[in-house]
Amino acid sequence: MNIVTLLPFIVLIGAMLLMTRSAKRKQQQAAQMRNDMQPGSGVRTIGGMYATVKEVNDDTVLVDAGPGVDLLFAKNAIGAVLTDDEYNRIVHGVEHDLKADGSIVPDDASSLTETDEPAADAVTDASDEQPVDLGKKDAEPAADSEDVPADAGATKADDAEPKKTDGEADAK
């Protein structure tokens, strides 16, 4: 046989060996992580539940999911062992200060304005201005004007036939 005909088979076998080696390595790392679990460490199950390890046995793990809630899981059901900082950040919402300068980001946009006046002064200044009318202006004059009778606008609207649009049909 020619080497050219054997080359695709050799490449295929090599790729299969590389894939199985990497999968086996990942399985060994996951097993090592599960074996290194200790009581008190935070874990995430493969179902996405966060809990604290209470007891580790050969094939099972007893975890504390909340006050008075102890659950027994198979070791294979533990998806990840979390660091203390990561577990506290996810479960309790505790953030460690990672910034050395200690700058605080405000919750509102008040720091984005460049005026030095307090917020109370800005509110009183805004109330002195005339309110902006965002309503739709009528095409006809107002009914309470003196030179136009009050019922003039109503008679024009009653006498005129409603215009039909393309989407309306005559039959009901």
C-alpha positions as CSV (number, residue, x, y, z in Angstrom):
1,M,0.0,0.0,0.0
2,N,0.9,3.5,-0.6
3,I,1.7,5.9,2.3
4,V,-0.7,8.5,0.8
5,T,-3.6,6.1,1.3
6,L,-2.6,5.3,4.9
7,L,-2.1,9.0,5.9
8,P,-5.8,9.8,6.6
9,F,-6.1,6.8,8.8
10,I,-3.0,7.8,10.7
11,V,-4.2,11.3,11.2
12,L,-7.6,10.0,12.4
13,I,-6.1,7.7,14.9
14,G,-3.8,10.4,16.2
15,A,-6.7,12.8,16.6
16,M,-8.6,10.2,18.6
17,L,-5.7,9.6,20.9
18,L,-5.3,13.3,21.6
19,M,-9.0,13.8,22.3
20,T,-9.1,10.8,24.7
21,R,-6.0,12.1,26.5
22,S,-7.4,15.5,27.1
23,A,-10.7,14.1,28.2
24,K,-9.0,11.7,30.6
25,R,-6.9,14.6,32.0
26,K,-10.0,16.7,32.7
27,Q,-11.7,13.8,34.4
28,Q,-8.6,13.3,36.6
29,Q,-8.6,17.0,37.5
30,A,-12.3,16.9,38.5
31,A,-11.7,13.7,40.6
32,Q,-8.8,15.4,42.3
33,M,-10.8,18.5,43.0
34,R,-13.6,16.4,44.5
35,N,-11.1,14.4,46.6
36,D,-9.6,17.6,48.0
37,M,-12.9,18.9,49.3
38,Q,-12.9,19.6,53.0
39,P,-15.7,20.5,55.5
40,G,-16.4,24.2,55.4
41,S,-15.6,24.8,51.7
42,G,-18.2,26.2,49.4
43,V,-19.3,24.1,46.4
44,R,-21.5,24.4,43.4
45,T,-23.4,21.3,42.3
46,I,-23.9,20.3,38.7
47,G,-27.5,21.4,39.1
48,G,-26.3,24.9,40.0
49,M,-27.0,24.9,43.8
50,Y,-24.5,26.6,46.1
51,A,-23.8,25.0,49.5
52,T,-21.2,24.5,52.2
53,V,-19.6,21.1,52.7
54,K,-20.4,19.6,56.2
55,E,-19.0,16.1,55.8
56,V,-17.0,14.2,53.1
57,N,-17.3,10.4,52.7
58,D,-15.9,8.0,50.2
59,D,-18.7,8.4,47.6
60,T,-21.0,11.0,49.1
61,V,-20.9,14.6,50.4
62,L,-23.2,16.0,53.0
63,V,-23.8,19.7,52.3
64,D,-25.5,22.5,54.2
65,A,-27.8,24.3,51.8
66,G,-29.3,26.7,54.3
67,P,-30.4,26.9,58.0
68,G,-31.5,23.4,58.9
69,V,-31.2,22.0,55.4
70,D,-28.7,19.2,55.0
71,L,-28.5,17.4,51.7
72,L,-26.6,14.3,50.7
73,F,-25.0,14.3,47.2
74,A,-22.9,11.9,45.3
75,K,-19.3,13.2,44.9
76,N,-19.8,13.2,41.1
77,A,-22.7,15.7,41.6
78,I,-20.2,18.4,42.8
79,G,-19.4,20.6,39.8
80,A,-16.9,22.9,41.4
81,V,-15.2,23.7,44.7
82,L,-15.2,27.4,45.1
83,T,-12.7,29.6,46.9
84,D,-14.0,31.4,50.0
85,D,-14.0,34.8,48.3
86,E,-15.9,33.5,45.3
87,Y,-18.4,31.6,47.5
88,N,-19.1,34.7,49.7
89,R,-19.4,36.9,46.6
90,I,-22.0,34.7,45.0
91,V,-24.0,33.5,47.9
92,H,-23.8,36.4,50.4
93,G,-23.1,39.2,48.0
94,V,-19.9,40.1,49.9
95,E,-17.5,42.0,47.8
96,H,-13.8,42.4,48.8
97,D,-12.3,45.8,48.0
98,L,-10.0,45.1,45.1
99,K,-9.2,48.7,44.4
100,A,-6.3,50.2,46.3
101,D,-7.4,53.8,45.9
102,G,-10.8,53.2,47.6
103,S,-12.8,55.4,45.1
104,I,-16.5,55.1,45.5
105,V,-18.9,55.0,42.5
106,P,-22.1,56.9,43.3
107,D,-25.5,55.4,42.8
108,D,-27.0,58.3,40.9
109,A,-25.9,60.8,38.2
110,S,-25.4,63.7,40.6
111,S,-21.7,63.5,40.4
112,L,-21.7,63.8,36.6
113,T,-22.9,67.4,36.7
114,E,-20.2,70.0,37.1
115,T,-22.2,72.4,39.2
116,D,-21.2,72.8,42.9
117,E,-24.7,73.7,44.1
118,P,-26.5,71.3,46.4
119,A,-29.3,69.1,45.0
120,A,-32.0,71.1,47.0
121,D,-31.1,74.3,45.3
122,A,-31.3,72.7,41.9
123,V,-34.9,71.5,42.7
124,T,-36.1,74.9,43.7
125,D,-34.5,76.5,40.6
126,A,-36.3,74.0,38.4
127,S,-39.7,74.7,40.0
128,D,-39.4,78.4,39.2
129,E,-39.5,77.7,35.5
130,Q,-42.7,77.4,33.5
131,P,-43.9,73.8,33.1
132,V,-43.4,72.4,29.6
133,D,-46.7,71.5,28.0
134,L,-46.2,68.2,26.2
135,G,-49.8,67.8,25.2
136,K,-51.1,67.8,21.6
137,K,-52.2,71.2,20.3
138,D,-55.7,71.3,18.8
139,A,-56.1,72.4,15.2
140,E,-59.3,74.3,15.9
141,P,-59.4,77.4,18.2
142,A,-60.3,76.9,21.9
143,A,-64.0,76.8,22.7
144,D,-63.7,79.4,25.5
145,S,-62.5,82.2,23.2
146,E,-64.9,85.1,23.0
147,D,-65.1,85.6,19.2
148,V,-66.0,81.9,18.4
149,P,-69.2,80.4,19.7
150,A,-68.8,77.4,22.0
151,D,-70.7,75.0,19.8
152,A,-69.1,76.0,16.5
153,G,-66.4,73.4,16.7
154,A,-68.8,70.7,17.7
155,T,-71.2,71.3,14.7
156,K,-68.3,71.2,12.2
157,A,-67.2,67.8,13.7
158,D,-70.7,66.4,13.7
159,D,-71.6,67.5,10.1
160,A,-68.4,66.1,8.5
161,E,-68.4,62.5,7.4
162,P,-65.6,60.4,9.0
163,K,-62.8,59.7,6.5
164,K,-62.2,56.1,5.7
165,T,-58.8,54.6,5.7
166,D,-57.5,51.8,3.7
167,G,-57.9,49.3,6.5
168,E,-61.6,50.0,7.3
169,A,-64.4,48.1,5.6
170,D,-68.0,49.3,5.0
171,A,-69.6,46.0,6.2
172,K,-69.8,45.2,9.9
